[in-house]
């Protein structure tokens, strides 16, 4: 994997953020989900040896932030799956980004699924819930991306 793809990913992520920002209107949310799913598939396939292009983990993070702001509880699953594709993705996409609907609501939704995936997500939530504060986290994200 050359520096060219990494540089292209950085440019693509920067352009996407400039075009759409961290908060998107409800009509754009399905597009954001599609992008996150596509990049998750690229990353998973690349690390499985079946794909030629890695996922854009910076773009995945931005999409996860947009979904966090949108606050739909079911997006916890998409964000978790994105996180799980590689060490790069896990590092880029904070566990907190699964909590857009809030800790209690997310635990309730995920807990009702009764799957191995759900148990793993609940364990990850348990690690971050004590220190999680949605307002502080939103401010951190704004600062990180330097948005007004």
C-alpha positions as CSV (number, residue, x, y, z in Angstrom):
1,X,0.0,0.0,0.0
2,X,1.7,3.2,-1.2
3,X,1.7,6.6,0.3
4,X,-0.5,7.7,-2.6
5,X,-3.5,5.9,-1.3
6,X,-3.0,7.2,2.2
7,X,-2.6,10.7,0.9
8,X,-5.7,10.3,-1.3
9,X,-7.7,9.0,1.8
10,X,-6.6,12.1,3.7
11,X,-7.6,14.4,0.9
12,X,-11.0,12.6,0.5
13,X,-11.7,12.8,4.2
14,X,-10.8,16.5,4.4
15,X,-12.9,17.3,1.3
16,X,-15.9,15.3,2.7
17,X,-15.6,17.1,6.1
18,X,-15.4,20.5,4.4
19,X,-18.4,19.7,2.3
20,X,-20.7,18.2,4.9
21,X,-19.4,19.1,8.4
22,X,-19.8,17.0,11.6
23,X,-23.6,17.5,11.8
24,X,-25.7,16.5,8.9
25,X,-29.5,16.9,8.4
26,X,-31.7,13.8,8.6
27,X,-32.0,13.5,4.8
28,X,-28.2,12.9,4.5
29,X,-28.0,10.2,7.2
30,X,-28.7,7.3,4.9
31,X,-25.9,8.4,2.6
32,X,-23.6,8.6,5.6
33,X,-24.5,5.1,6.6
34,X,-23.8,3.9,3.0
35,X,-20.4,5.5,3.0
36,X,-19.5,4.0,6.4
37,X,-20.7,0.5,5.3
38,X,-18.7,0.8,2.0
39,X,-15.5,1.8,3.8
40,X,-16.0,-0.8,6.5
41,X,-16.3,-3.4,3.7
42,X,-13.2,-2.1,2.0
43,X,-11.2,-2.3,5.3
44,X,-12.5,-5.8,6.2
45,X,-11.8,-7.2,2.7
46,X,-8.4,-5.6,2.6
47,X,-7.4,-7.2,5.9
48,X,-8.9,-10.5,4.9
49,X,-6.7,-10.4,1.8
50,X,-9.7,-10.3,-0.6
51,X,-9.7,-6.5,-1.3
52,X,-7.2,-4.3,-3.0
53,X,-8.0,-1.0,-1.4
54,X,-8.1,-0.4,2.4
55,X,-11.0,1.5,3.9
56,X,-10.6,5.2,4.6
57,X,-10.4,5.1,8.4
58,X,-10.4,8.9,8.6
59,X,-13.6,9.1,6.5
60,X,-15.1,6.2,8.6
61,X,-14.4,8.3,11.8
62,X,-16.1,11.4,10.3
63,X,-19.1,9.3,9.2
64,X,-19.3,7.8,12.7
65,X,-19.2,11.3,14.2
66,X,-22.1,12.4,11.9
67,X,-24.1,9.3,13.0
68,X,-23.3,10.0,16.6
69,X,-24.7,13.5,16.2
70,X,-27.8,12.1,14.4
71,X,-28.4,9.9,17.5
72,X,-30.1,6.9,15.9
73,X,-29.6,4.0,18.3
74,X,-29.3,1.3,15.6
75,X,-26.2,3.1,14.3
76,X,-24.3,1.7,17.3
77,X,-24.0,-1.5,15.3
78,X,-22.6,0.1,12.2
79,X,-20.1,2.0,14.2
80,X,-19.1,-1.1,16.2
81,X,-18.6,-3.1,13.0
82,X,-16.5,-0.3,11.5
83,X,-14.4,-0.2,14.6
84,X,-13.8,-4.0,14.5
85,X,-12.4,-4.2,11.0
86,X,-8.7,-3.4,11.9
87,X,-6.5,-1.9,14.5
88,X,-6.4,1.3,12.4
89,X,-10.2,1.5,12.5
90,X,-10.4,0.7,16.2
91,X,-7.9,3.5,16.8
92,X,-9.6,6.0,14.6
93,X,-13.2,5.3,15.7
94,X,-13.8,6.0,19.4
95,X,-16.0,3.6,21.3
96,X,-17.9,6.7,22.4
97,X,-19.2,7.1,18.9
98,X,-21.5,4.1,19.5
99,X,-23.4,6.2,22.1
100,X,-25.1,8.8,20.0
101,X,-28.5,7.8,21.4
102,X,-27.1,7.9,25.0
103,X,-25.7,5.2,27.2
104,X,-28.9,3.8,28.7
105,X,-30.8,3.8,25.4
106,X,-27.9,2.1,23.6
107,X,-27.5,-0.5,26.3
108,X,-31.2,-1.2,26.2
109,X,-31.3,-1.6,22.4
110,X,-28.1,-3.6,22.1
111,X,-28.9,-5.8,25.1
112,X,-32.2,-6.8,23.5
113,X,-30.4,-8.3,20.6
114,X,-28.9,-11.2,22.6
115,X,-26.0,-11.9,20.2
116,X,-22.3,-12.3,20.6
117,X,-21.8,-9.0,18.8
118,X,-24.2,-7.3,21.3
119,X,-22.3,-8.7,24.3
120,X,-19.0,-7.4,22.9
121,X,-20.6,-4.0,22.3
122,X,-22.0,-3.9,25.9
123,X,-18.5,-4.8,27.2
124,X,-17.0,-1.9,25.2
125,X,-19.7,0.5,26.5
126,X,-18.9,-0.6,30.0
127,X,-15.3,0.6,29.5
128,X,-16.3,4.1,28.5
129,X,-19.6,4.8,30.1
130,X,-18.2,6.1,33.4
131,X,-16.2,8.9,31.8
132,X,-18.7,9.6,29.0
133,X,-20.4,12.9,28.9
134,X,-22.2,13.8,25.6
135,X,-21.7,17.5,25.9
136,X,-18.0,17.3,26.7
137,X,-17.5,14.7,24.0
138,X,-19.3,17.0,21.4
139,X,-17.0,19.8,22.4
140,X,-13.9,17.5,22.1
141,X,-15.0,16.5,18.6
142,X,-15.5,20.1,17.6
143,X,-12.1,21.0,18.9
144,X,-10.5,18.0,17.2
145,X,-11.9,18.9,13.9
146,X,-11.7,22.7,14.6
147,X,-15.2,23.4,13.6
148,X,-17.2,26.3,14.9
